[in-house]
Amino acid sequence: MTIYNFSAGPAVLPKEVLKKAQAEFLDYANSGMSVMELSHRSKEFEDIIKTAEQLLRDLMQIPDNYKVLFLQGGASTQFSMLPLNMAKGKKAYYLVAGSWGKKAYTEAVKLSKTIPFEPICLASSEETGFDRIPEFDNRLIDPEAAYVHLTTNNTIEGTSVYQLPETNGVPLVADMSSNILAVDYKVSDFAMIYAGAQKNIGPAGVTIVIVREDFLNDEPALSSMLDYRIQAENASLYNTPPTFGIYMAKLVFEHVTSLGGVAKMEELNRQKSSLLYDFIDRSDFYKSPVKFAKDRSLANIPFVTPNAELDKAFNQAADEAGFKNIKGHRSVGGMRASLYNAFPLEGVKALLAFMKAFEEERG
Ligand SMILES: *Cc1c(COP(=O)(O)O)cnc(C)c1O
């Protein structure tokens, strides 16, 4: 039975990448050691991390005045690390369009009880179940604010921001965890970008941070581990980094490069997701909880049947048929097909055939 992994993260990785890692697993580059056994100060690892950074710079066309960091702690640690470094006693706005964006805002509020700054919810779509990207009046934004934070792709609810908002000149910061390298954003539109690796980049354990130099903390008063400047000055080697994860990320960057880069990935992702969206749009049985087509995510596609009981039956039958991890997030229910870069087009076609058969049988 062919297995298709629809997991929202940790997610499917390119088979070619896994095979390469397997082939190099016991003896990396004739070192007689596995990557896992290499010192993070060794020549071999230095090559790995430098190459990974350069490949990511080329893929995302990251300008020279941005630092690229490979950190730990997941995107969730960035919810605190961002304001610690960048809020600078000012206002910090949050566009809350999903559960992760809400967490980012909630963490900022928590932190503001111990360090001085003012987190503000710019707009939220929570009232309508995060079924859309909320609108806001950009004249409400204080131009002196530190940043405006948004989530480019709402992993749980299946919405995305494609058209970046006008922010009254305030720097934009993005949690890009679930659509980095999948949608072709322009790095220079952001002061800072962060992403956990486990959706489009590699195994869990690496967090990518891309930060403009003038946003690095200028008063090193923080814990060193949480200080972007210290991490940058030490080229992500302040302490032991997640070496194997960075190596895997390097292999994924090589793979994405060989396929034609981020614009090509976006094109393929549009192709894959529109197959599923078109099918759902034509169906009277399946429905998308996302209110407006313009907000639809290319990466995470939630859908439901007419009732929770059928959703449960669908999830069970899908799992038995090899469509793994298609169950929606526990907070929203239903189904969710995560079609990250490494998810194959054949998998979408197979899912459509399964959905059709399920509707015929149970609809
Ligand atoms: C998965 C995810 C997170 C959480 O990432 P961790 O690495 O588990 O902390 C945060 N934001 C978004 C948008 C995500 O998809």
The ligand as a Tripos MOL2 file, in Angstrom:
@<TRIPOS>MOLECULE
LIG
   15    15     1     0     0
SMALL
NO_CHARGES

@<TRIPOS>ATOM
      1 C1          4.0880   24.6510   13.8290 C.3       1 LIG1
      2 C2          3.9750   26.0940   14.0120 C.ar      1 LIG1
      3 C3          4.4690   26.7470   15.1520 C.ar      1 LIG1
      4 C4          5.0640   25.9930   16.3160 C.3       1 LIG1
      5 O1          6.3120   25.5410   16.0030 O.3       1 LIG1
      6 P1          7.2440   24.8190   17.0830 P.3       1 LIG1
      7 O2          8.4980   24.6420   16.3040 O.co2     1 LIG1
      8 O3          6.5550   23.5410   17.4580 O.co2     1 LIG1
      9 O4          7.3970   25.7310   18.2430 O.co2     1 LIG1
     10 C5          4.3840   28.1140   15.2200 C.ar      1 LIG1
     11 N1          3.8240   28.8210   14.2250 N.ar      1 LIG1
     12 C6          3.3290   28.2300   13.1190 C.ar      1 LIG1
     13 C7          2.7350   29.0720   12.0490 C.3       1 LIG1
     14 C8          3.3980   26.8580   12.9870 C.ar      1 LIG1
     15 O5          2.9050   26.2690   11.8810 O.3       1 LIG1
@<TRIPOS>BOND
     1     1     2 1
     2     2     3 ar
     3     2    14 ar
     4     3     4 1
     5     3    10 ar
     6     4     5 1
     7     5     6 1
     8     6     7 2
     9     6     8 1
    10     6     9 1
    11    10    11 ar
    12    11    12 ar
    13    12    13 1
    14    12    14 ar
    15    14    15 1
@<TRIPOS>SUBSTRUCTURE
     1 LIG1         1 GROUP 0 **** ****
